[in-house]
Amino acid sequence: MDTLHVIILAIIQGLTEFLPISSSGHLVLAAPLFGWQDQGLSFDVAVNTGSLLAMVIYFRQEIWQMAKAWTTSLVTRKQTPDSKLAWWIVLATLPAVIFGYLGMDFIKTHFRNIETIATTTIVFGLLLWWADKVSKHKLDEYQTGWKKALLIGFAQMLALIPGTSRSGATMTAGLLLGLTREAAVRFSFLMSIPVGLGAAILVTKDLVSSPEAIDIQALTIGTIVSFVAAYVCIHYFLKVIGKMGMKPFVIYRLLLGAALCGLIFLG
């Protein structure tokens, strides 16, 4: 991989990982557009690590407060808003962890294709538009509750299907359950940390046993660029989403889905 190839893919991953626009759809589209081959497992680990670090650093204060409150609640049995939010995020993570462990091989075999990605990109884009339109936009993340958290967790489970977009699915569920746009985004982002950490561990485990050659320079550049792109994305997305709404991302998903359909018919 040359340096330009590394930078472009890292930017794509860093931006699309947290926006509700399907990272898998972009990566599928990038290959035929630029004539690139698969970037390899080690590069996937690197750029995902960069995005995860950006999330952890951006939300470091919230994570620290939740971790401290959650640990205290284990000892005192007394719950605070931060400890409750931590428990809800743990609960919301379970469906994706369980289903991902049990069904990932089936998903890779039957759903990891351009037809599926094109379909889910369009369908879940329309669902995001509908959810944003009908949502009451009243609750913040501290008013989620365990039932809503679990339902958002099941939405995250659906996002294991390529093209769905993890952030798109969880934001859609949050909006349908009455969260404000900002709260749906923050809850979705915080949920991504344990899932991203678990995925990174699993992929790293596969990488250790893989015969793939490792390009240290490419991995370093990819990690740094992905980190910067993800951090900038998180910062500005949280600032503008309340006023902008989800419509621009819905339109973008529909255009992306149309482009993927074009690849299907042409290829």
C-alpha positions as CSV (number, residue, x, y, z in Angstrom):
1,M,0.0,0.0,0.0
2,D,1.4,3.4,-0.9
3,T,1.0,6.4,1.4
4,L,-1.9,8.0,-0.5
5,H,-3.8,4.7,-0.4
6,V,-3.3,4.4,3.3
7,I,-4.4,8.0,4.0
8,I,-7.5,7.8,1.9
9,L,-8.7,4.6,3.5
10,A,-7.9,5.8,7.0
11,I,-9.9,9.0,6.4
12,I,-12.8,7.0,5.0
13,Q,-12.8,4.7,8.0
14,G,-12.3,7.4,10.6
15,L,-15.2,9.5,9.2
16,T,-17.7,6.7,8.4
17,E,-17.2,4.7,11.6
18,F,-19.3,7.1,13.6
19,L,-21.5,8.9,11.0
20,P,-24.8,7.1,10.2
21,I,-23.7,6.4,6.6
22,S,-22.3,2.8,6.6
23,S,-18.5,2.4,6.7
24,S,-18.7,-1.0,4.9
25,G,-20.6,0.6,2.0
26,H,-17.8,3.1,1.5
27,L,-15.0,0.5,1.7
28,V,-16.8,-1.7,-0.9
29,L,-17.2,1.3,-3.2
30,A,-13.6,2.5,-2.7
31,A,-12.0,-0.7,-4.2
32,P,-13.5,-0.5,-7.7
33,L,-13.4,3.3,-7.8
34,F,-9.6,3.4,-7.2
35,G,-8.7,-0.1,-8.4
36,W,-7.4,-1.2,-5.1
37,Q,-7.1,-4.7,-3.6
38,D,-8.2,-5.6,-0.1
39,Q,-6.1,-3.6,2.5
40,G,-5.6,-6.6,4.7
41,L,-6.4,-7.6,8.3
42,S,-3.5,-5.7,9.9
43,F,-4.6,-2.4,8.4
44,D,-8.2,-3.0,9.6
45,V,-6.9,-3.4,13.1
46,A,-4.8,-0.2,12.9
47,V,-7.5,2.1,11.6
48,N,-10.1,0.7,14.0
49,T,-7.7,1.2,16.8
50,G,-7.2,4.8,15.8
51,S,-11.0,5.5,15.7
52,L,-11.5,3.8,19.1
53,L,-8.7,5.9,20.7
54,A,-10.4,9.0,19.3
55,M,-13.7,8.1,20.9
56,V,-12.1,7.2,24.3
57,I,-10.1,10.5,24.4
58,Y,-13.0,12.7,23.3
59,F,-15.3,11.2,26.0
60,R,-12.6,10.7,28.6
61,Q,-14.4,12.8,31.2
62,E,-17.7,11.0,30.7
63,I,-16.0,7.6,30.7
64,W,-14.1,8.4,33.9
65,Q,-17.3,9.6,35.7
66,M,-19.2,6.5,34.6
67,A,-16.4,4.1,35.5
68,K,-16.0,5.7,38.9
69,A,-19.7,5.7,39.6
70,W,-20.2,2.1,38.3
71,T,-17.4,0.8,40.5
72,T,-18.8,2.6,43.5
73,S,-22.2,1.2,42.9
74,L,-20.8,-2.3,43.0
75,V,-19.6,-1.7,46.6
76,T,-22.4,0.6,48.0
77,R,-25.3,-0.7,45.9
78,K,-26.4,2.9,45.5
79,Q,-27.0,4.1,41.9
80,T,-26.3,7.6,40.5
81,P,-27.2,8.9,37.1
82,D,-23.6,8.1,35.9
83,S,-23.7,4.5,37.3
84,K,-27.1,3.9,35.7
85,L,-25.9,5.1,32.4
86,A,-22.8,2.8,32.6
87,W,-25.1,-0.2,33.4
88,W,-27.4,0.7,30.5
89,I,-24.4,0.8,28.1
90,V,-23.2,-2.6,29.4
91,L,-26.7,-4.0,28.9
92,A,-27.0,-2.4,25.4
93,T,-23.7,-4.1,24.4
94,L,-24.8,-7.6,25.2
95,P,-27.1,-8.4,22.2
96,A,-24.4,-7.5,19.7
97,V,-21.7,-9.4,21.6
98,I,-23.8,-12.6,22.0
99,F,-25.2,-12.6,18.4
100,G,-21.9,-11.5,17.0
101,Y,-20.1,-14.5,18.7
102,L,-22.8,-17.0,17.6
103,G,-23.7,-15.7,14.2
104,M,-20.7,-13.9,12.7
105,D,-19.6,-16.8,10.5
106,F,-23.2,-17.1,9.1
107,I,-23.2,-13.3,8.4
108,K,-19.8,-13.4,6.6
109,T,-21.0,-16.3,4.5
110,H,-24.5,-15.1,3.5
111,F,-24.6,-11.3,3.9
112,R,-21.1,-9.9,3.1
113,N,-21.8,-9.0,-0.5
114,I,-22.5,-5.8,-2.4
115,E,-26.2,-6.7,-3.0
116,T,-26.8,-6.8,0.8
117,I,-24.8,-3.7,1.4
118,A,-26.7,-1.7,-1.3
119,T,-30.0,-2.8,0.1
120,T,-29.3,-2.1,3.8
121,T,-27.7,1.2,3.0
122,I,-31.0,2.4,1.4
123,V,-33.5,0.7,3.7
124,F,-31.9,1.7,6.9
125,G,-31.3,5.2,5.5
126,L,-35.1,5.6,5.0
127,L,-35.7,4.2,8.5
128,L,-33.3,6.8,9.9
129,W,-35.3,9.6,8.1
130,W,-38.6,8.2,9.5
131,A,-37.2,7.9,13.0
132,D,-36.0,11.5,13.0
133,K,-39.3,12.7,11.7
134,V,-41.6,11.0,14.2
135,S,-39.3,11.2,17.3
136,K,-40.5,13.3,20.2
137,H,-36.9,14.5,20.8
138,K,-37.4,14.9,24.6
139,L,-35.2,12.5,26.5
140,D,-31.5,12.8,27.2
141,E,-29.2,9.8,27.6
142,Y,-29.6,9.8,31.4
143,Q,-33.3,9.1,30.9
144,T,-32.8,6.1,28.7
145,G,-33.7,3.4,31.2
146,W,-32.8,-0.3,30.9
147,K,-35.7,-1.2,28.6
148,K,-34.8,1.4,26.0
149,A,-31.1,0.6,26.4
150,L,-31.8,-3.1,25.6
151,L,-33.9,-2.2,22.5
152,I,-31.0,0.1,21.3
153,G,-28.7,-2.9,21.9
154,F,-30.9,-5.1,19.7
155,A,-30.6,-2.4,17.0
156,Q,-26.9,-2.5,17.3
157,M,-27.1,-6.3,16.8
158,L,-28.8,-5.7,13.5
159,A,-25.9,-3.6,12.4
160,L,-23.7,-6.7,12.2
161,I,-25.3,-7.0,8.8
162,P,-23.0,-5.1,6.4
163,G,-24.3,-1.8,5.1
164,T,-26.7,-1.2,8.0
165,S,-24.3,1.2,9.9
166,R,-23.8,0.6,13.6
167,S,-24.2,4.2,14.5
168,G,-27.1,4.6,12.1
169,A,-29.0,1.7,13.6
170,T,-28.5,2.7,17.2
171,M,-29.3,6.4,16.5
172,T,-32.5,5.3,14.7
173,A,-33.6,3.2,17.7
174,G,-32.7,6.0,20.1
175,L,-34.8,8.5,18.1
176,L,-37.8,6.1,17.9
177,L,-37.6,5.8,21.7
178,G,-37.8,9.5,22.2
179,L,-34.2,10.6,22.7
180,T,-33.1,13.9,21.4
181,R,-30.7,13.8,18.4
182,E,-27.8,14.8,20.6
183,A,-28.6,12.2,23.2
184,A,-29.1,9.5,20.6
185,V,-25.7,10.3,19.1
186,R,-23.9,10.4,22.5
187,F,-25.5,7.1,23.6
188,S,-24.6,5.5,20.3
189,F,-21.0,6.8,20.5
190,L,-20.5,5.6,24.1
191,M,-22.0,2.2,23.1
192,S,-19.3,1.9,20.4
193,I,-16.5,1.8,22.9
194,P,-17.0,-1.7,24.4
195,V,-18.1,-3.1,21.1
196,G,-15.1,-1.5,19.3
197,L,-12.7,-2.8,22.0
198,G,-14.1,-6.3,21.8
199,A,-13.9,-6.3,18.0
200,A,-10.3,-5.0,18.1
201,I,-9.3,-7.9,20.5
202,L,-10.9,-10.5,18.2
203,V,-9.4,-9.2,15.1
204,T,-6.0,-8.8,16.8
205,K,-6.3,-12.5,17.8
206,D,-6.9,-13.4,14.2
207,L,-4.0,-11.2,13.1
208,V,-1.6,-13.0,15.5
209,S,-2.3,-16.3,13.7
210,S,-2.3,-14.8,10.2
211,P,0.7,-15.2,7.9
212,E,0.1,-11.7,6.6
213,A,3.2,-9.5,6.3
214,I,3.0,-6.3,8.4
215,D,3.9,-2.9,7.0
216,I,4.8,-0.9,10.2
217,Q,4.9,2.5,8.4
218,A,1.5,2.0,6.7
219,L,-0.1,0.9,10.0
220,T,1.3,3.8,11.9
221,I,0.1,6.3,9.3
222,G,-3.3,4.6,9.2
223,T,-3.7,4.7,12.9
224,I,-2.8,8.4,13.2
225,V,-4.9,9.5,10.2
226,S,-7.9,7.5,11.4
227,F,-7.6,8.9,14.9
228,V,-7.5,12.5,13.6
229,A,-10.4,12.0,11.2
230,A,-12.5,10.2,13.8
231,Y,-11.9,12.9,16.5
232,V,-12.8,15.8,14.1
233,C,-15.9,13.9,13.0
234,I,-17.1,13.3,16.6
235,H,-16.5,16.9,17.6
236,Y,-18.3,18.6,14.7
237,F,-21.1,16.0,14.4
238,L,-22.1,16.6,18.0
239,K,-22.1,20.3,17.4
240,V,-24.3,20.4,14.3
241,I,-26.6,17.4,14.6
242,G,-29.2,19.2,16.8
243,K,-29.8,21.9,14.2
244,M,-29.0,19.9,11.0
245,G,-31.0,16.7,11.7
246,M,-30.5,13.4,10.0
247,K,-31.8,14.4,6.5
248,P,-28.4,15.1,4.9
249,F,-27.2,11.7,6.0
250,V,-30.3,10.0,4.7
251,I,-29.9,11.7,1.3
252,Y,-26.2,10.7,1.3
253,R,-27.1,7.1,2.1
254,L,-29.6,7.0,-0.8
255,L,-27.0,8.3,-3.2
256,L,-24.4,5.8,-1.9
257,G,-27.0,3.0,-2.2
258,A,-27.7,4.1,-5.8
259,A,-24.0,4.1,-6.6
260,L,-23.6,0.5,-5.2
261,C,-26.6,-0.6,-7.2
262,G,-24.9,0.9,-10.3
263,L,-21.8,-1.3,-9.5
264,I,-24.1,-4.3,-9.3
265,F,-25.7,-3.7,-12.7
266,L,-22.4,-2.8,-14.4
267,G,-20.4,-5.6,-12.9
